[in-house]
């Protein structure tokens, strides 16, 4: 999910591969997992440097609490889904069905909203699973197999899978 109007863009390294960061109007608007072949691009500007620092801190300590200004450009339904996901604590999982019941939606619609989450990690869609397994993660954007990333993140957060 590339957002066209960004002020700055960076690509940082992480234990799960390159991560793209975009800012617009002094707000983080995109965190995206990229293929391992993506070239690094230095984070310029205070916000992207701070985002890179905070992501590195999360990869060291899964209980790190992000404190970044962000902006979402999503539908009302997706906003409801992402608000629910944002409340899932580190080390815990919820199913698409559990979230759908709370917001009066369907599990498939919740999964779709998770797959379009523009700020994974900050809004932890990796903590949402299918009733019978891991389910998808980040809709396989950018031609990358995201399930290994989901497994890594959950293991990092102490979840037995």
N, C-alpha and C positions, 0 to 999 in steps of 0.2 A: 504494500500500500504506500505509494509515493504521494506525498502531498505537494502539489505544484508550487504554491506560493510560500516559500520558506525564506527566512532571512539568512540562516546559516545551516550547514549540514556537516556532519563529521562521521567517520567510521572508526570505531575503537575495537581493540581486541578484547576477547573474553574467553573463559574456559569452554564456552559452547560455540565459539566461532565469532566472526566479526559482527558487530552490532552497529547499525546506522542510527544516528540521532539527528533530529531536525528541530529547529526553533523558528518561531514566527512571533513577532510582536512581543519579544521577551518572555515567551512561554514555550515549553517543550510541547511539540505537537506530534512527534513520531519517535518511536523506538522500534526498530525492525531488525530481525535476525537476517543475516546475509550469508551467501555461500562462502565457503572457506577461501575461495579465489578472490573475493572482494578486496581491493587495495585499501589500506588504511588511509584515513584522511584526518589530519590533525584537527582537534577541537579548538576553534578560535572563539573568543568571547567568553565572558564569565559564566553564562548559563550552561553552554555546552561543556565547558571545562568542569563545572560543578556536577553536571549530569554524569560525565565520565568518571569523576571521583566517586560519586555516590554509587554508581553501578559496580565499580571495583570494590567498594566497601561491602555491598550486598554479596558479591561473589566470595568475599572473605568471611562474612558473617550473615547468614540468612535472616537473622533477626534485626538487621539494620533497617531503620525506618527512613524511607525516602522523604525528603523535604525540598521538593522542586515545584516551581510554578508550572502548571500545564494548562492546555486548552484542548478541549475535545470538539470536533465537528462531526457529530453523529446524530442519528435519528433519536426520537424520544424513546422508542423501545430499546435501542441499543444503550442509551443512557441509563435506563432502569436496570438493564442487565449488568452493565459495568459498575453501577453503584452497589449492587448486591455482591458482585465478585470482590470489590474492594474491601468488603468486611470479612472475608475469609482469612482467618489467622494463619500464620506460618505453621506448617506441620499438620494442617487439617485439609480435608477434601470435602467437596460437595458435588452432588450430581447435577447434571443438566435438569433432570426432573425436579429435584428439590428447589432449585432456583426458579424454574418455570411455575411451580405451584405458588411460590411467594409473590411473584409479580403477575400472576394470571396470564401466563403465556404458554407456549409449547416447548418441550425439550429441544426440538429441531430449531425453533426460532432462537432459543438461548444459545445453542451451538453455533448458529450462524453469526450471532452478535459477538460471541467469543472469538470466532475466526477473523472478525474484522476489527478486533481490539487494536487501536493505534498505539497503545502504550503498554505492551506486555512487560512483565516484571513489575512495573509500577502499579498496574491493575492486574493482579495475578491470575490470569485466565488459565495458567497451567495447573491451578488447584481445582479446576472443574473437570470432572470425569464422567464417563458414561456409567450407567448402572451395571454394565457387565464388563468393564475394563477401562482402560485409559481414555478412550475416545480420541478425537482429533486434537490438534493444537495449532493455532495460528493459520489454519487453512492451507498449509503447505505453500505459503507465498514465497516468491522469489526463487522458486525451483529447488527448495531445500526440504529435506525430510525432517520434519519438526518433532516427530515422536521421540527420537533419541534425546533431543533437547528437553522435552517435557520430563522424560525419565530422569535425566541428570538433575534438573531443577528440583524435582520432588525428592530425590535422594539427598541432595544438598540440604533440603529443608527437613530432613529426618523422617520422611514418609517411606514406609515399607511398601514396595510395589511388586 
